[in-house]
Amino acid sequence: SFFLAMLILAFLNWLLAIRVGIIFTHLAVSPGEATFYAQPASVQMLHADNKPIYTGRGNLMREFIQVWLWGGVLLIISVGFSSIDLHTLEQQFNVLSLTHLGLPTELLMALVLYFLAGFWLTSQGRLEALNARWLINGIHKHDTIERHWQRNSLFVLLGIALIAAFVPIGSTLPISRFLNIALGVLSYATTMILYLFSFLLGALFSMLASRAPDSQPPPPTPTPLATPQPLNDFVANQQPPAAAADPAAMLVMSSIFWTIFIAAMAIAILFYWRERGYRVNGRFLHQLWDQFMHWVNDFWQNVSNQVGELRHTWQQQQKEDPQPAASKSSWRFVHLNALSPRDQIRYFYLSIVHRAQDSGIPRQQSETPLEYVNNLNEQWPEKQQEFEQLTEAFLEARYSAHPIAKNQANGIKQIWKRVRSVIRNP
């Protein structure tokens, strides 16, 4: 049970770390944004269609803060439960009679480090969001801003840690435990230094000391005669040792055991519910399974599309006369759910233009979207209706002021998938 609990906790921490890493990846300034906004304003207006899609960094920061605070709440609740004396709960189930144990130093350090790390990551995320805003607005920041930001953040975190050290927990203050740990580390270091100094001093004296004369060796002790051994003991001693257990076989047996155990527990729970009148809603479980499979298929399709785009980009780079790296627009993994419906439609259209350009149908700078759609219809006449719908949606998202519903973006997404599959596999 302890192994399963630790495995579940490690898996949840892994998912949390992946989510936080994705958030901070999108918070950072992308190479495409750095290349586009480093150009003069006239060049940016000339290549307005290649403008990078806006990333809602404010929403990403709010998502990180929510994840961090909810994780802190769960950590505080877990630490609180760990300080309850379970022996009193076994004797008498009374909430008022519960006694609390002292908070272990390890849990206290983990709690403080968790919140300090959260404050530090919040500061870094805010700095990345400001860097992106300054870059988009064309504001040149001073070189010392980041250094001052890091230094001031460190001072603030040290102040928070100092205040937290004087907050009373139980009958003691955390500062006393911290001082106890610091004194223990200092005492251990002093002891190790004195031990090392004594060892070196003893080794030096042993090298300088005169060597004592060799004394005559003592007479050898007589070897005892061997006693006769019974025949049964001799046969037992001649048997080969038992073979060591195979780790693979042990792993298979352990997996079989845990599988049978989990299946038995599930069957027992089902029988327990059935005896008390509970019935499992098969339709609800079927809907959950369909939603899960739909999510898996959508995720796998997105991954396959990203891999196909990377493969296609790599093949284009291997041609004899590749384009300069500076003239190519930077396409990276875009988190579509973090974009607004308007930005999603713009992304769908621009990705199709990018694919068509790689397939030999480039869009000239003087061409409007309505003129360019005729070239697409001539190359792929079977998708003429999809091209026109995608172009109309792009013009509406690009130049209209009214809000765009999410279901409209989802409909354009299905059209985008069909068109993209045709351009990729003509």
Buried (B, 14 or more C-beta within 10 A) or exposed (E): EEEEEEEEEEEEEEEEEEEBEBBBEBBBBBEBBBBBBEEEEEEBEEEEBBBBBBBBBEBBBEBBBEBBEEBBEEBEEEBEEEBEEEEBBEEEEEEEEEEEEEBEEEBBBEBBEBBBEBBBBBBBBBBBBBBBEBBBEEEEEEEEEEEEBBEEBEEEBEEBBEEBBEEEBEEEBBEEBBEEEEEEEEEEEEEEEEEEEEEEEEEEEEEEEEEEEEEEEEEEEEEEEEEEEEEEEEEEEEEEEEEEEEEEEEEEEEEEEEEEEEEEEEEEEEEEEEEEEEEEEEEEEEEEEEEEEEEEEEEEEEEEBBEBBEEBBEEEEEEEEEEEEEEBBBBEBBEBEBBBBBBBBBBBBBBBBBBBEBBEBEBEEEEEBEEBBEBBBEBBEEBBEBBBBBBBBBBBBBEEEEEBEEEBBEBBBEBBBEBBEBBBEE
